[in-house]
């Protein structure tokens, strides 16, 4: 079997490989916002270990993490299609991020 299980097409931008054209496009938008001074500290594929009672349960890997320049608020962002938003593993990790780490994921 070849191709992606979600029928997305990988793309490379600035030497960085992205899992979909939509994710690559969002990266371009965020880079423009960073250059304009609207966001700061853009990170790609940041890993968040989720621990309960000192035991590693799983890890969540966010597509993008950055700070909004105006408020200093950290944003954890993921590019999701309507289909992947409904995936049970994603939904569980999203809930764990909020319940355990207090992080709300911004879906684009």
PyMOL CGO cylinders between C-alpha atoms (Angstrom):
from pymol import cmd
from pymol.cgo import CYLINDER

trace = [
    CYLINDER, 0.00, 0.00, 0.00, 1.43, 3.38, -0.93, 0.3, 1, 1, 1, 1, 1, 1,
    CYLINDER, 1.43, 3.38, -0.93, 0.34, 6.91, -0.11, 0.3, 1, 1, 1, 1, 1, 1,
    CYLINDER, 0.34, 6.91, -0.11, -0.96, 8.50, 3.05, 0.3, 1, 1, 1, 1, 1, 1,
    CYLINDER, -0.96, 8.50, 3.05, -3.70, 6.95, 5.13, 0.3, 1, 1, 1, 1, 1, 1,
    CYLINDER, -3.70, 6.95, 5.13, -5.42, 10.37, 5.28, 0.3, 1, 1, 1, 1, 1, 1,
    CYLINDER, -5.42, 10.37, 5.28, -4.84, 11.07, 1.57, 0.3, 1, 1, 1, 1, 1, 1,
    CYLINDER, -4.84, 11.07, 1.57, -2.68, 14.10, 2.32, 0.3, 1, 1, 1, 1, 1, 1,
    CYLINDER, -2.68, 14.10, 2.32, 0.39, 15.06, 0.29, 0.3, 1, 1, 1, 1, 1, 1,
    CYLINDER, 0.39, 15.06, 0.29, 3.72, 15.73, 1.99, 0.3, 1, 1, 1, 1, 1, 1,
    CYLINDER, 3.72, 15.73, 1.99, 5.42, 19.00, 1.17, 0.3, 1, 1, 1, 1, 1, 1,
    CYLINDER, 5.42, 19.00, 1.17, 8.81, 20.58, 1.94, 0.3, 1, 1, 1, 1, 1, 1,
    CYLINDER, 8.81, 20.58, 1.94, 9.19, 24.29, 2.73, 0.3, 1, 1, 1, 1, 1, 1,
    CYLINDER, 9.19, 24.29, 2.73, 12.43, 25.99, 3.86, 0.3, 1, 1, 1, 1, 1, 1,
    CYLINDER, 12.43, 25.99, 3.86, 14.01, 22.53, 4.12, 0.3, 1, 1, 1, 1, 1, 1,
    CYLINDER, 14.01, 22.53, 4.12, 11.30, 21.38, 6.55, 0.3, 1, 1, 1, 1, 1, 1,
    CYLINDER, 11.30, 21.38, 6.55, 9.05, 18.45, 5.68, 0.3, 1, 1, 1, 1, 1, 1,
    CYLINDER, 9.05, 18.45, 5.68, 5.34, 18.73, 6.49, 0.3, 1, 1, 1, 1, 1, 1,
    CYLINDER, 5.34, 18.73, 6.49, 2.73, 15.97, 6.51, 0.3, 1, 1, 1, 1, 1, 1,
    CYLINDER, 2.73, 15.97, 6.51, 0.28, 17.96, 4.38, 0.3, 1, 1, 1, 1, 1, 1,
    CYLINDER, 0.28, 17.96, 4.38, 0.02, 20.93, 2.05, 0.3, 1, 1, 1, 1, 1, 1,
    CYLINDER, 0.02, 20.93, 2.05, -2.35, 22.54, 4.57, 0.3, 1, 1, 1, 1, 1, 1,
    CYLINDER, -2.35, 22.54, 4.57, 0.26, 22.24, 7.35, 0.3, 1, 1, 1, 1, 1, 1,
    CYLINDER, 0.26, 22.24, 7.35, 2.96, 23.66, 5.08, 0.3, 1, 1, 1, 1, 1, 1,
    CYLINDER, 2.96, 23.66, 5.08, 0.73, 26.59, 4.14, 0.3, 1, 1, 1, 1, 1, 1,
    CYLINDER, 0.73, 26.59, 4.14, 0.05, 27.30, 7.82, 0.3, 1, 1, 1, 1, 1, 1,
    CYLINDER, 0.05, 27.30, 7.82, 3.81, 27.27, 8.49, 0.3, 1, 1, 1, 1, 1, 1,
    CYLINDER, 3.81, 27.27, 8.49, 4.23, 29.94, 5.79, 0.3, 1, 1, 1, 1, 1, 1,
    CYLINDER, 4.23, 29.94, 5.79, 1.51, 32.06, 7.41, 0.3, 1, 1, 1, 1, 1, 1,
    CYLINDER, 1.51, 32.06, 7.41, 3.11, 31.73, 10.84, 0.3, 1, 1, 1, 1, 1, 1,
    CYLINDER, 3.11, 31.73, 10.84, 6.54, 32.68, 9.48, 0.3, 1, 1, 1, 1, 1, 1,
    CYLINDER, 6.54, 32.68, 9.48, 5.01, 35.86, 8.01, 0.3, 1, 1, 1, 1, 1, 1,
    CYLINDER, 5.01, 35.86, 8.01, 3.36, 36.64, 11.36, 0.3, 1, 1, 1, 1, 1, 1,
    CYLINDER, 3.36, 36.64, 11.36, 6.69, 36.06, 13.10, 0.3, 1, 1, 1, 1, 1, 1,
    CYLINDER, 6.69, 36.06, 13.10, 8.51, 38.41, 10.71, 0.3, 1, 1, 1, 1, 1, 1,
    CYLINDER, 8.51, 38.41, 10.71, 5.79, 41.02, 11.25, 0.3, 1, 1, 1, 1, 1, 1,
    CYLINDER, 5.79, 41.02, 11.25, 6.33, 40.78, 15.03, 0.3, 1, 1, 1, 1, 1, 1,
    CYLINDER, 6.33, 40.78, 15.03, 2.85, 39.45, 15.77, 0.3, 1, 1, 1, 1, 1, 1,
    CYLINDER, 2.85, 39.45, 15.77, 4.09, 36.10, 17.11, 0.3, 1, 1, 1, 1, 1, 1,
    CYLINDER, 4.09, 36.10, 17.11, 7.38, 35.01, 18.69, 0.3, 1, 1, 1, 1, 1, 1,
    CYLINDER, 7.38, 35.01, 18.69, 9.35, 31.84, 19.46, 0.3, 1, 1, 1, 1, 1, 1,
    CYLINDER, 9.35, 31.84, 19.46, 7.81, 29.66, 16.73, 0.3, 1, 1, 1, 1, 1, 1,
    CYLINDER, 7.81, 29.66, 16.73, 8.56, 25.97, 17.36, 0.3, 1, 1, 1, 1, 1, 1,
    CYLINDER, 8.56, 25.97, 17.36, 7.71, 23.03, 15.13, 0.3, 1, 1, 1, 1, 1, 1,
    CYLINDER, 7.71, 23.03, 15.13, 6.73, 19.54, 16.26, 0.3, 1, 1, 1, 1, 1, 1,
    CYLINDER, 6.73, 19.54, 16.26, 7.04, 20.32, 19.97, 0.3, 1, 1, 1, 1, 1, 1,
    CYLINDER, 7.04, 20.32, 19.97, 6.63, 17.27, 22.17, 0.3, 1, 1, 1, 1, 1, 1,
    CYLINDER, 6.63, 17.27, 22.17, 4.55, 17.44, 25.36, 0.3, 1, 1, 1, 1, 1, 1,
    CYLINDER, 4.55, 17.44, 25.36, 5.02, 14.42, 27.67, 0.3, 1, 1, 1, 1, 1, 1,
    CYLINDER, 5.02, 14.42, 27.67, 1.77, 13.65, 29.51, 0.3, 1, 1, 1, 1, 1, 1,
    CYLINDER, 1.77, 13.65, 29.51, 2.39, 12.16, 32.94, 0.3, 1, 1, 1, 1, 1, 1,
    CYLINDER, 2.39, 12.16, 32.94, -0.13, 10.98, 35.49, 0.3, 1, 1, 1, 1, 1, 1,
    CYLINDER, -0.13, 10.98, 35.49, 1.14, 10.07, 38.97, 0.3, 1, 1, 1, 1, 1, 1,
    CYLINDER, 1.14, 10.07, 38.97, 4.71, 10.42, 37.68, 0.3, 1, 1, 1, 1, 1, 1,
    CYLINDER, 4.71, 10.42, 37.68, 4.08, 7.80, 34.99, 0.3, 1, 1, 1, 1, 1, 1,
    CYLINDER, 4.08, 7.80, 34.99, 4.46, 8.69, 31.32, 0.3, 1, 1, 1, 1, 1, 1,
    CYLINDER, 4.46, 8.69, 31.32, 1.10, 7.90, 29.76, 0.3, 1, 1, 1, 1, 1, 1,
    CYLINDER, 1.10, 7.90, 29.76, 1.76, 9.27, 26.29, 0.3, 1, 1, 1, 1, 1, 1,
    CYLINDER, 1.76, 9.27, 26.29, 3.16, 12.28, 24.49, 0.3, 1, 1, 1, 1, 1, 1,
    CYLINDER, 3.16, 12.28, 24.49, 1.42, 14.84, 22.35, 0.3, 1, 1, 1, 1, 1, 1,
    CYLINDER, 1.42, 14.84, 22.35, 3.35, 16.34, 19.44, 0.3, 1, 1, 1, 1, 1, 1,
    CYLINDER, 3.35, 16.34, 19.44, 1.98, 19.72, 18.42, 0.3, 1, 1, 1, 1, 1, 1,
    CYLINDER, 1.98, 19.72, 18.42, 2.43, 20.98, 14.87, 0.3, 1, 1, 1, 1, 1, 1,
    CYLINDER, 2.43, 20.98, 14.87, 3.26, 24.51, 16.06, 0.3, 1, 1, 1, 1, 1, 1,
    CYLINDER, 3.26, 24.51, 16.06, 3.86, 26.31, 19.34, 0.3, 1, 1, 1, 1, 1, 1,
    CYLINDER, 3.86, 26.31, 19.34, 4.41, 30.07, 19.58, 0.3, 1, 1, 1, 1, 1, 1,
    CYLINDER, 4.41, 30.07, 19.58, 3.75, 33.12, 21.75, 0.3, 1, 1, 1, 1, 1, 1,
    CYLINDER, 3.75, 33.12, 21.75, 1.39, 35.89, 20.73, 0.3, 1, 1, 1, 1, 1, 1,
    CYLINDER, 1.39, 35.89, 20.73, 3.44, 39.08, 20.91, 0.3, 1, 1, 1, 1, 1, 1,
    CYLINDER, 3.44, 39.08, 20.91, 0.58, 41.26, 22.15, 0.3, 1, 1, 1, 1, 1, 1,
    CYLINDER, 0.58, 41.26, 22.15, -0.38, 39.09, 25.13, 0.3, 1, 1, 1, 1, 1, 1,
    CYLINDER, -0.38, 39.09, 25.13, 2.62, 36.82, 25.66, 0.3, 1, 1, 1, 1, 1, 1,
    CYLINDER, 2.62, 36.82, 25.66, 0.20, 33.89, 25.67, 0.3, 1, 1, 1, 1, 1, 1,
    CYLINDER, 0.20, 33.89, 25.67, 1.55, 30.55, 24.46, 0.3, 1, 1, 1, 1, 1, 1,
    CYLINDER, 1.55, 30.55, 24.46, -0.44, 28.97, 21.64, 0.3, 1, 1, 1, 1, 1, 1,
    CYLINDER, -0.44, 28.97, 21.64, -0.36, 25.24, 20.92, 0.3, 1, 1, 1, 1, 1, 1,
    CYLINDER, -0.36, 25.24, 20.92, -1.67, 24.75, 17.41, 0.3, 1, 1, 1, 1, 1, 1,
    CYLINDER, -1.67, 24.75, 17.41, -2.47, 21.75, 15.24, 0.3, 1, 1, 1, 1, 1, 1,
    CYLINDER, -2.47, 21.75, 15.24, -3.54, 21.58, 11.62, 0.3, 1, 1, 1, 1, 1, 1,
    CYLINDER, -3.54, 21.58, 11.62, -6.44, 19.13, 11.44, 0.3, 1, 1, 1, 1, 1, 1,
    CYLINDER, -6.44, 19.13, 11.44, -8.90, 18.11, 8.77, 0.3, 1, 1, 1, 1, 1, 1,
    CYLINDER, -8.90, 18.11, 8.77, -12.51, 17.46, 9.82, 0.3, 1, 1, 1, 1, 1, 1,
    CYLINDER, -12.51, 17.46, 9.82, -11.72, 13.74, 9.54, 0.3, 1, 1, 1, 1, 1, 1,
    CYLINDER, -11.72, 13.74, 9.54, -8.57, 13.75, 11.71, 0.3, 1, 1, 1, 1, 1, 1,
    CYLINDER, -8.57, 13.75, 11.71, -10.32, 15.90, 14.36, 0.3, 1, 1, 1, 1, 1, 1,
    CYLINDER, -10.32, 15.90, 14.36, -12.59, 12.93, 14.97, 0.3, 1, 1, 1, 1, 1, 1,
    CYLINDER, -12.59, 12.93, 14.97, -9.80, 10.34, 15.34, 0.3, 1, 1, 1, 1, 1, 1,
    CYLINDER, -9.80, 10.34, 15.34, -10.18, 8.66, 18.78, 0.3, 1, 1, 1, 1, 1, 1,
    CYLINDER, -10.18, 8.66, 18.78, -6.46, 8.84, 19.68, 0.3, 1, 1, 1, 1, 1, 1,
    CYLINDER, -6.46, 8.84, 19.68, -6.30, 12.55, 18.82, 0.3, 1, 1, 1, 1, 1, 1,
    CYLINDER, -6.30, 12.55, 18.82, -9.47, 13.26, 20.81, 0.3, 1, 1, 1, 1, 1, 1,
    CYLINDER, -9.47, 13.26, 20.81, -8.09, 11.43, 23.86, 0.3, 1, 1, 1, 1, 1, 1,
    CYLINDER, -8.09, 11.43, 23.86, -4.72, 13.19, 23.72, 0.3, 1, 1, 1, 1, 1, 1,
    CYLINDER, -4.72, 13.19, 23.72, -6.47, 16.54, 23.26, 0.3, 1, 1, 1, 1, 1, 1,
    CYLINDER, -6.47, 16.54, 23.26, -8.48, 15.89, 26.44, 0.3, 1, 1, 1, 1, 1, 1,
    CYLINDER, -8.48, 15.89, 26.44, -5.36, 14.77, 28.32, 0.3, 1, 1, 1, 1, 1, 1,
    CYLINDER, -5.36, 14.77, 28.32, -3.49, 17.92, 27.26, 0.3, 1, 1, 1, 1, 1, 1,
    CYLINDER, -3.49, 17.92, 27.26, -6.26, 20.03, 28.77, 0.3, 1, 1, 1, 1, 1, 1,
    CYLINDER, -6.26, 20.03, 28.77, -6.90, 17.92, 31.90, 0.3, 1, 1, 1, 1, 1, 1,
    CYLINDER, -6.90, 17.92, 31.90, -3.29, 17.16, 32.84, 0.3, 1, 1, 1, 1, 1, 1,
    CYLINDER, -3.29, 17.16, 32.84, -1.31, 20.11, 31.45, 0.3, 1, 1, 1, 1, 1, 1,
    CYLINDER, -1.31, 20.11, 31.45, -4.01, 22.78, 31.27, 0.3, 1, 1, 1, 1, 1, 1,
    CYLINDER, -4.01, 22.78, 31.27, -3.28, 23.31, 27.57, 0.3, 1, 1, 1, 1, 1, 1,
    CYLINDER, -3.28, 23.31, 27.57, -6.03, 24.00, 25.05, 0.3, 1, 1, 1, 1, 1, 1,
    CYLINDER, -6.03, 24.00, 25.05, -5.09, 23.05, 21.50, 0.3, 1, 1, 1, 1, 1, 1,
    CYLINDER, -5.09, 23.05, 21.50, -6.01, 25.55, 18.80, 0.3, 1, 1, 1, 1, 1, 1,
    CYLINDER, -6.01, 25.55, 18.80, -7.15, 23.62, 15.74, 0.3, 1, 1, 1, 1, 1, 1,
    CYLINDER, -7.15, 23.62, 15.74, -6.77, 25.20, 12.30, 0.3, 1, 1, 1, 1, 1, 1,
]
cmd.load_cgo(trace, "trace")
